[in-house]
Amino acid sequence: MTAVVPGMPAAPEILAYGEAMVEFNQAAPGKPEYLQGFGGDTSNFAIAAARQGARTGFVSAVGDDQFGRLLLDLWAREGVDTAHVRVRADAPTGVYFVSHGPQGHAFDYLRKGSAASRYAPGDLPLDALAAARVLHLSGVSVAIGDAACDAAFAAIEQARASGVQVSFDTNLRLKLWPLARARAVMTEVLRLTDICLPSWDDVAVLTGLDDRDAIVDRLLTLGARVVALKLGKEGAYVATPHERRVVPGRVVSAIDATGAGDCFGGAFVACLVAGDDPFAAAHYANAAAALSTQGYGAVAPIPRREEVERALAAS
């Protein structure tokens, strides 16, 4: 464990690696007005964990542009360590748009060639990775570019060599890569994963399975020690090699589910780091994710610990 120097901030216990973007979220279906916010699954995760009281940091790159500065300011406000976010003058920060309609929300991305997609193994903060307790990545982290994918595997190698747990959210985005490559790469990541946070739709496509026990068996066989299969409003199916059960979700009047799965993951891992067992962590994370659907955008509605505790107490 790394020693803490008096007067110096403690090192992050959870490091998230991936891409953050500036978000433009349609204010109402059919309307031309968009609310500016923030997104990127691993950034959402890091902020959610930080709002639950965990020490978090982000490992990535942003462009030397106004959008990059907005993200750096965001992380500073949220208490997410940015010591390992590179600023590149030769590549932009990614942005995306969220539209709302009868079929739910749809995403359009402007991220090709982004600074984060060019992140390379040589950019990694190896000492910080070795000092963390959890390294979190997602399917997007390994899909945005070849260099970024290589960096992800190098980060995982450093984490595992240092006894750091690896957390992984499948988050399949077929706009980024073909299914065959996604299956091959993510299977290799899953072999190196301790805490697996898949969504039902993603993992059903990746595995070709449609039975939750078969899916959980596959993930545990690959090497996961904890699986929290996200089931949306139904909650989560949580499994370890010794026990498994559904942890029911909370019923709320949802406005926008953008980032709810990321909120679940951040809250879940924050609880594990704090010492909760996986089932208690999922109970708490279900409440946090439900609350996050009651506002627009991926970041603004993420609740803080006191809000989640009030909601749990009220129920």
C-alpha positions in Angstrom: 0.0 0.0 0.0 1.3 3.5 -0.9 2.1 5.7 2.1 0.2 8.9 2.5 2.2 12.0 3.1 0.6 14.4 5.6 -1.0 17.3 3.9 -1.1 15.6 0.5 -4.3 14.2 -1.0 -4.6 10.4 -0.8 -4.0 8.5 -4.1 -7.1 7.3 -5.9 -8.4 3.9 -4.8 -10.4 3.5 -8.0 -8.9 4.4 -11.4 -11.1 4.4 -14.5 -9.6 4.2 -18.0 -11.5 5.3 -21.2 -13.0 8.2 -23.0 -15.0 11.1 -21.7 -17.0 13.4 -24.0 -19.1 16.5 -23.9 -22.8 15.7 -24.3 -25.6 17.6 -26.0 -28.9 16.1 -24.8 -32.2 17.0 -26.5 -34.3 18.9 -24.0 -37.6 17.4 -25.3 -38.5 15.0 -28.2 -38.7 16.9 -31.5 -37.3 20.1 -30.1 -34.1 21.7 -31.5 -32.8 22.7 -28.1 -30.0 20.7 -26.5 -28.7 20.8 -22.9 -24.9 20.7 -22.7 -23.7 18.0 -20.3 -21.0 15.3 -20.1 -20.7 11.7 -20.8 -18.4 8.8 -21.5 -19.1 5.6 -19.6 -15.9 5.3 -17.6 -16.0 9.0 -16.7 -19.7 8.6 -15.6 -18.5 5.6 -13.5 -15.7 7.6 -11.9 -18.0 10.5 -11.0 -20.7 8.1 -9.6 -18.1 6.4 -7.4 -16.8 9.8 -6.3 -20.3 11.0 -5.3 -20.6 7.9 -3.1 -17.4 8.9 -1.3 -14.7 6.9 -3.1 -11.4 8.3 -4.1 -11.3 8.1 -7.9 -9.1 9.1 -10.7 -9.4 9.2 -14.5 -6.8 7.9 -17.0 -7.3 9.3 -20.5 -6.6 12.1 -22.8 -8.5 15.2 -24.0 -8.0 17.7 -26.7 -6.4 21.1 -26.0 -9.8 22.7 -26.8 -12.7 24.2 -25.0 -14.5 20.8 -24.6 -11.4 19.3 -23.0 -11.2 22.2 -20.6 -14.9 21.7 -19.7 -14.1 18.1 -18.8 -11.1 19.0 -16.7 -13.2 21.5 -14.8 -15.9 18.9 -14.4 -13.6 16.4 -12.8 -12.0 19.0 -10.6 -15.5 19.9 -9.3 -16.4 16.3 -8.7 -13.2 15.4 -6.9 -12.0 13.0 -9.6 -8.2 13.1 -9.8 -6.9 14.4 -13.2 -3.2 13.9 -12.7 -3.2 11.2 -15.3 -5.3 12.9 -18.0 -3.1 14.0 -20.9 -4.0 17.1 -22.9 -3.2 16.8 -26.6 -2.9 19.6 -29.1 -3.0 17.3 -32.1 -6.4 15.7 -31.5 -9.9 16.8 -30.4 -12.1 16.0 -27.5 -15.1 13.8 -28.5 -18.7 15.0 -28.4 -22.0 13.2 -28.8 -25.7 14.0 -29.1 -28.7 12.3 -27.4 -32.1 12.4 -29.0 -35.4 11.2 -27.5 -38.3 9.6 -29.2 -41.0 6.9 -29.0 -38.3 4.2 -29.0 -36.3 5.8 -26.2 -33.0 7.6 -26.5 -30.6 7.5 -29.5 -27.0 8.5 -29.6 -24.9 10.1 -32.4 -21.1 10.4 -31.8 -18.4 12.7 -33.1 -15.4 10.9 -31.7 -13.2 9.5 -34.6 -9.6 10.4 -34.1 -10.2 11.8 -30.6 -7.5 12.4 -28.1 -8.6 9.5 -26.0 -8.7 7.1 -29.0 -4.9 7.8 -29.5 -4.0 7.1 -25.9 -1.1 4.6 -26.0 0.6 2.1 -23.6 3.5 4.5 -23.2 1.1 7.1 -21.8 0.1 4.9 -18.8 0.8 6.0 -15.2 2.1 2.6 -14.1 2.9 3.6 -10.5 -0.6 5.0 -10.0 -2.2 1.8 -11.5 -0.1 -0.3 -9.1 -1.2 1.8 -6.1 -5.0 1.6 -6.8 -7.4 -1.0 -5.5 -9.6 -1.2 -8.6 -9.0 -0.5 -12.3 -12.2 0.0 -14.2 -12.6 -0.3 -18.0 -15.4 -0.9 -20.4 -16.1 -2.3 -23.9 -15.7 1.3 -25.2 -12.3 1.6 -23.6 -11.0 -1.2 -25.9 -13.1 -0.2 -29.0 -12.2 3.4 -29.6 -8.9 2.8 -31.3 -6.0 0.3 -31.7 -3.6 2.3 -29.5 -6.3 2.7 -26.8 -7.0 -1.0 -26.9 -3.3 -1.8 -26.5 -3.1 0.6 -23.6 -6.1 -1.0 -21.9 -4.4 -4.4 -22.0 -1.2 -2.9 -20.7 -3.1 -1.3 -17.9 -4.8 -4.6 -17.0 -1.4 -6.3 -17.0 0.0 -3.8 -14.6 -3.0 -3.9 -12.3 -3.0 -7.7 -12.1 0.7 -7.9 -11.5 0.2 -5.4 -8.6 -2.7 -7.3 -7.0 -5.2 -4.6 -8.2 -8.7 -5.8 -9.0 -10.0 -5.3 -12.6 -13.6 -4.1 -13.1 -15.2 -4.4 -16.6 -18.5 -3.2 -18.0 -19.1 -4.9 -21.4 -20.9 -1.8 -22.8 -21.1 -3.1 -26.4 -21.2 -0.4 -29.1 -21.4 -1.9 -32.6 -21.0 1.5 -34.2 -17.4 1.4 -33.0 -16.4 -2.1 -34.2 -17.8 -5.3 -35.8 -19.3 -8.0 -33.5 -16.7 -10.6 -34.3 -13.8 -8.4 -33.1 -15.9 -7.2 -30.1 -16.4 -10.8 -29.1 -12.7 -11.7 -29.5 -11.3 -8.7 -27.7 -13.9 -8.7 -24.9 -13.5 -12.4 -24.2 -9.8 -11.8 -23.6 -10.6 -8.9 -21.2 -13.2 -11.0 -19.4 -10.5 -13.7 -18.7 -8.6 -11.0 -16.8 -11.7 -9.5 -15.0 -12.4 -9.8 -11.3 -15.6 -7.7 -11.1 -17.9 -8.1 -14.2 -20.7 -5.5 -14.8 -22.5 -6.6 -18.0 -25.8 -5.3 -19.2 -28.3 -8.0 -20.4 -28.6 -6.8 -24.0 -24.8 -6.6 -24.4 -23.8 -9.9 -22.9 -26.6 -11.8 -24.6 -25.2 -10.6 -28.0 -21.6 -11.2 -27.0 -22.2 -14.8 -25.7 -25.1 -15.9 -27.8 -26.9 -17.0 -24.6 -30.4 -16.0 -23.5 -30.5 -17.6 -20.0 -29.2 -15.6 -17.1 -27.7 -18.6 -15.3 -25.9 -19.7 -18.4 -24.6 -16.2 -18.9 -23.4 -16.0 -15.3 -21.8 -19.4 -15.5 -19.9 -18.4 -18.6 -18.6 -15.2 -17.0 -17.6 -17.0 -13.8 -15.9 -19.7 -15.8 -13.9 -17.1 -17.7 -12.5 -15.9 -14.3 -14.8 -13.3 -12.7 -15.1 -13.4 -9.0 -18.2 -11.2 -8.9 -20.8 -10.7 -11.6 -23.5 -8.1 -11.4 -25.7 -8.6 -14.5 -27.7 -5.4 -14.9 -31.4 -6.0 -15.7 -32.7 -2.4 -15.9 -35.7 -1.7 -13.8 -35.8 -5.3 -12.6 -32.5 -4.8 -10.7 -29.4 -6.9 -11.0 -28.6 -10.6 -10.9 -25.6 -10.9 -8.7 -23.4 -13.9 -8.5 -20.2 -15.2 -7.0 -18.8 -18.7 -7.3 -20.7 -19.6 -4.2 -24.1 -17.7 -4.3 -26.3 -16.0 -6.8 -29.6 -14.1 -6.5 -31.7 -11.3 -8.0 -31.4 -8.0 -6.1 -34.6 -6.2 -7.0 -34.6 -2.7 -8.6 -36.5 0.3 -7.4 -39.6 1.6 -9.2 -39.4 5.2 -10.1 -40.8 7.6 -12.7 -37.9 7.6 -15.1 -37.2 10.6 -17.3 -33.9 9.7 -19.0 -32.0 6.5 -18.4 -28.8 7.8 -20.0 -25.8 6.7 -17.9 -27.9 4.7 -15.4 -25.8 1.6 -15.9 -22.6 3.6 -15.4 -24.1 5.0 -12.2 -24.9 1.5 -11.0 -21.3 0.4 -11.7 -19.7 3.3 -10.0 -21.9 2.9 -6.9 -21.4 -0.8 -6.9 -17.6 -0.7 -7.0 -17.5 2.1 -4.5 -19.5 -0.1 -2.1 -17.2 -3.0 -2.6 -14.1 -0.9 -1.9 -15.8 0.3 1.2 -16.2 -3.3 2.4 -19.8 -4.2 1.4 -20.6 -7.6 0.1 -21.8 -7.8 -3.5 -25.4 -8.2 -2.6 -25.5 -5.2 -0.3 -23.5 -3.3 -2.9 -26.1 -4.1 -5.6 -29.0 -3.1 -3.3 -27.4 0.3 -2.8 -26.3 0.6 -6.5 -29.9 -0.2 -7.7 -31.2 2.8 -5.7 -28.4 5.1 -7.0 -29.1 4.1 -10.6 -32.9 4.5 -10.2 -32.4 8.0 -8.8 -30.1 8.9 -11.8 -33.0 8.3 -14.2 -35.0 11.2 -12.7 -33.2 13.9 -14.6 -31.7 14.6 -18.0 -28.1 13.7 -19.0 -25.5 11.2 -17.9 -23.9 13.1 -15.1 -26.1 15.8 -13.6 -28.7 13.4 -12.1 -26.2 11.0 -10.5 -27.1 11.1 -6.8 -24.7 11.6 -3.9 -24.5 9.2 -1.0 -26.8 11.2 1.3 -29.5 11.2 -1.4 -29.2 7.4 -1.9 -29.3 6.8 1.9 -32.4 9.0 2.2 -34.1 7.0 -0.5 -33.2 3.7 1.1 -34.3 4.8 4.5 -37.7 6.0 3.1 -38.3 2.6 1.6 
